[in-house]
């Protein structure tokens, strides 16, 4: 049994995967409030799946890029639960989780504001580039280079920003990750070090004097 958790983007989500079967899944759209919503949500999903936390074999959690506060909430919860149960915790990139449901060439694009996107390309789940924070012109050039004008899927909150580049592209404007996809990727991840947040740029929040806040990468 694998528990998948996502709090990186615009939802608080959890799912329980039993082999290849999703036993239960819930997602609450939200931009803030993940800290208060996550524990009750996970408890409801576990109850719906008919299991106790001790039945879990592994926990997967999105590590970013995304909301600085949201991803830290998910990581803290997953690590705490993993430590309490003695279960491994696997970090899953939000861009990889967005791409996971789609076959073929996929560009995961998250709107990072300030004329930037977070971008990563995949071919049948295999990454073709590292996740990156790019201005729109550079992201457009990267998509054009990797797609060669062929068929592709654009997924994520920033998909519409690059849609004009691929006239026959399938557009999936997902604003959050499917927690079942997080669980599937976590199940495949090798056991290793404790997951860490993936920060691709400094946070928008500033301390007095213009200094970056404590969450800066």
Secondary structure, DSSP 8 states (H G I E B T S, - for coil): -EEEEE-SSSEEEEEEEETTEEEEEEEEE-SS-HHHHHHHHHHHHHHHHT--GGG-SEEEEE--SS-HHHHHHHHHHHHHHHHHHT-EEEEE-HHHHHHHT--SEEEEEEEEETTEEEEEEEETTEESS--EEEEHHHHHHHHHHHHTT---EEESTTHHHHGGG-TT-EEE--SS--HHHHHHHHHHS---S------SS--S-B-TTS-B-TT--
